[in-house]
Amino acid sequence: MNKLILVGIFSTVLSFLLTPLVKKFAVKVNAIDVPKDKRRIHKKPIPLLGGLAIYISFITTVLLKKGALTSPEKGIIVGATIITIGGFLDDKYDLKPMVKLIFQISAAISLIFFGVRITLITNPFPNSAPWIDIGWFSIPLTILWVVGITNAINLIDGLDGLAAGVALISSLTLFIIALLKIDTRFEAAFLTCALSGAILGFLPYNFNPASIFMGDTGSQLLGFLLASISIEGAIKSAAAFAISVPILALGLPIYDTLFAMIRRKINGKPIMEADRGHLHHRLLDMGLTQRQAVIIMYLISAVLGSFAILAMQISSQSSYFLLAVVMIILVLAAWKCGFFKHKE
């Protein structure tokens, strides 16, 4: 445990020291977010590329660990590098959605190449085999999971400190889950500790009022890392894909994205069309400040993370029931609050 604490401290300090340098670099290469539509909350241009500080801190921490890199760690490093390059190019040149998707799929494929993939799913039915071998379907499912979480984190990056804070809470949740199986999941604990530190060191510069944004460089990187580490940690902690655990651990971005897709479908809008209907927009429309809205979303993410930890302690069937109850409550709450009504 002491080693993990040192890992977290090192990653935090490195990220904290690197972020001002990355900010200067962003200004130099003119990677600036200029507010140009009403979905953007900030009023003045702010440097992007903050994700580079997170990337460098995380990768450096992993590379400096004692012993040779494992195959999953190699896959995560390669994939993180691909996704960071794509995010950097998007922040600088505003890539088309299809080009971004190619980078995301390429990063997911690199994971699969190094053996990081979903191969077993826990069986939700009692009195049967504890898990189901999904065979070749593991490849598209892994790609879907990685691309989905990558975009989910990207979509909630709408307020100062929101995506970074939610990702930090999700990472800490995965860290605790890995600790519960530390004998077999030390690697996942190490990776989440390094990631949590990298985010924590960046967050003081990104919390309201932000002096730098992580940009797609950071939001896509965080989504990718959370998705890939969850495969090695929360998923394989139960020897199979315990669907309820990672869905709850990464619950807020997942549900916000799903609700956005449902809302657009109900209102006859393209599913991928941007709008002001995300939870953080709704909270601002209710009169909350940026800080208040972000803190509320932190609390929601923490509650869902607690449910994920609980799901690790109960039977597979009970965890599915817990997931269903949480989903029903969230859908009813979203409907009651008008989250399925379209807002430009």
N, C-alpha and C positions, 0 to 999 in steps of 0.2 A: 504493500500500500504506500509506503514511503517513497518508493521509486515512482509510482504514478503521480504522487503529489509534486515531486520534482519535475516530472514531465510537464504537468500542467503549468507550473510556475515558469519554466523555461519558455514554453510556447506563448504564454501571456506576455511576458516581458519583451520577447522578440517582436511580437505583433505590435505592441504598444510603441516600441522604438521605430519600427518600420513604417507605420502609418503616416507620420509627417513627411517622410521621404517620398512615399508613394503619392501623397497629395501634391508635392512639388513636381513630380514626374507627370502627373495627370494634367497639371496646368501647362507644363512645357509642351506636351504633345496635343494640347487642346482637346482633351477628353473631358468635356464639361457638359453638365445637364442644365440646359436652358429651359425654364418653364415656358411652354408654348401651347398648352391646352389646359382646360379646367379640371382634368383629372389630377394634374400635378398640384401638390399642396404648397411647395416652396415658392417663394416670390423672387428669388435672385439666383443667378447661376452658381452651381456648386460642382466641384471636381468629382469625377467618377473614379473608377479603377481601384477603390478601396479593397476589393477582393484580392488584389495582388499581395497585400500585406498578410491576409489570411492564408493564401496559398503558400507563400514563401515560408511563413512560420510553421505551418502544418507539415509541409514537405521536409523542411530542415530538421524538425523534431523527429520525424519518422526515420530519416536517413542517418541520424546520429545515434539511434538506439543501439544497444549492445547486441551483437550477433548479426547473422545474415538476414536479409529481408526474406519473408515468406512469400510464397506465390501470390496469395491474396493481397499482400501489401504492395507487391510489384504492380498488380493489376489496378489497384486503387491509385497508385502514383501515376501510372500511364494515363488512366482515364481522367484523373483530375487535371493533368497537364493538357489533355485534349480539350476538355470542357473550359479550362481557363483561357486557352488560346481563342476558342470560339467566342467566349464572353468578352475578351479584350477587343477583338475585331468588331463585335457588335456595338460595344460602347464607343468605339472610334468611328465606325463607318455605317452603323445602323443596318445590320444584315437583314435580308429577307427571312421570313419565318422558316421556309424550307431549308435554307442554308444552316440556320441554327439547329434545326431538327437533325440534319446530317451530322453535325458535331456531337449532338447528344446521343444519337444512336451509335456513332463510332466509339464514344466513351463507354457506353454500355457493352458493346461487343468486346472491347478490351478487357473488361471484367470477366466476361464469359471465357475468353481465351485463357485467362489465368486461373480459371476454376471457381470464380465467384459467381454463383448462380443459385437460383431456387430450384431444388430437385425434389423436395418432399413437402407435402402439405398435410397438416394435422387433420385427422378425420373428425368431422363434427358429429358423427353418428355414434351412439354408444353400442357396446357389444359387437364391435368390429375391429379391424386392424387399426392400430393407433395412428398410422399415417398412410398417405397415398403417394406412390411414386408416379410423378407426372411425365416421366420420360422426355421425349423430344420437346414437349410443350414447355419445358423449363427455359428454353432459349427465348421464345417470344414473351413469356411471362416476366422473365428477368428484364428484358428490354423495356417492356411496358411499365414495370415498377420503377426502374431508374429514370426513364424519360418523364413519367408522370410526376414523381416527387421533385425532380429537377425543375419542372415548370410550375409546380404548386408553390414552391418557395419563391420562385421568381415573381409570381402573381401577387403575393402578399407584400412585396417590397414597395409599399406605397407611403409609408410614414417614417419619419426619422427613428431609427433604432428598431423598427418593427421586425423585419425579416431576421436581422442579426439576433435580436433577443429571443424570438420564437425558436430559431435554430439552436441557440444556446440551451434553451430549456429542453428541447428535443434531444440534443446531444447528451445532456446530463442525465436525461431519462434512460437513454440507451446505455450510458455508463453504469448507472445503478443496476440495470438489468444484467449487464455483463458481470458485475460484481457478484450477483446472486449465483452465478455459475463460474466463478473466477478460476476454478481448477481447469476448466476446458475453454474458457472464453477470455483469457488474459489478453490476447491479441486485440479483441474488440474493446476491452477496457482501456488498453493503451492508446488505440486510435481515437476513441471518443474523448479521452483525456487531452490528447494533443489538439484535437479539433476544438474542444471547449475552451482551452487556453487561447488558441488563435482568435476565436470570436471575442472572448472577453477582453483581450488586449485592444481590439479594434473598436469595441462598443463605446468607450468614452468619447471618441471622435464622431460617432455616428448617432448618438442619442441626441434628442432635441435640446438645443438647436444644433443640427448637424453641420460639421465643417467639411465633411467628405461623405460621399455615397459609395456603397460597395459596387454599384452598377451590376450589369449582367455578369461581369467578371466574378463578382462575389455571390450573387443570389443563385446563379446556376451552379457554381462550385459547391456552395453549401447544400443545395438540393441533391447534387450528385453524391457528395460524401455521406450525407445522412442516409440516402437510399442504399449505397453500397455497404456502408458499415452495418446498417440494420440487417442486411443479408447475412453478414458474418457474425453478428451479435444477437439481436433480438430474435431473429428467425431461427438460427441454428442452435440457440441456447436450448431449445426444446427438441433438438434433433430433427426438426422439420419446420416448415413455414407455418408458425402459429399466427394465422392471419390477423387475429384480433390485436396482438401485441404491437407490431409496427404501425398498424393503422391508428391505434390509440396514441402511440408515442409521437407520431407525426400528424396527429388529428386535426389541428387547426388549419394548416395549409391545405390538407386533403379535403376537408369538409367545405372550406371557403371556395375552393376550386370547383367541387362538385355542385355546390349551390349556384355558383355563377353559371355553369353549363346548363343546369335545369332552368334557371331564370331566363336565360337567353332563348332556350328552346320553347318555353311556355309563351314567351312574348314574340316568337317568330323572328328572332334575331340570329345572325350567324353565331355559332357556339364560341368561336375564337375572337369575336368582336369585343373590344375593350369597352367598359362602361364604368359608371360610378356606383355600382351596386355592391361592391365588396364590403365586408363587415367594417373595415376601418373607415370607409366613406360614410356608412350609415351612422357610425358612432359620432363622427364629426358633424353630420347633419342634425344630430340630436343635441348639439350645442357643446359637446365635449372638446377640450383642447387636445392637441396632438399627444401630449404627455399622458393625459387621462385615458385617451383611447388606446394608446399603446400599453399602458399598465393593465387595463382591463383585458386586453388580448393576451398579455403575459399570464394573467391569472387563469384564463380559460385554458391556455396551453398547459399550464402547470397541473390543473385539475385532470385534463385528459392524460397527461403523463403519469399521474398517480394511478389512474385506472389501468394504464398499460402495465405498471409495476404489479398491481393487484392481479391482473390477468395472468402474470407469470407464476403466481402462487396458487392458482386454482386449476381445476381440470380443464381439458380442452373444450369440452361441451359447455362448461360454465363460462369460460372466457368468450365463447361465441354468443352466449346468451347476454353477457355483459355488453358486448359490442352492439348487439341488436338494440338493447335498451337505450344505450347512449345515443345511437343513431336516431332512434324514434324521438327521443327527447329533443335532440338538436333540430330535427326536421320540423317538429311541431313549434319549437321556439322561433325558428327562422320564418315559418309561415305566419305565425302570430305577429311577428315584428315587421312583416311586409318585405322580407328579403327576396322574395320571388317576383316582386314587382320591378319592372324595368326602370332604370334611371340612366339618362344620358351622361 
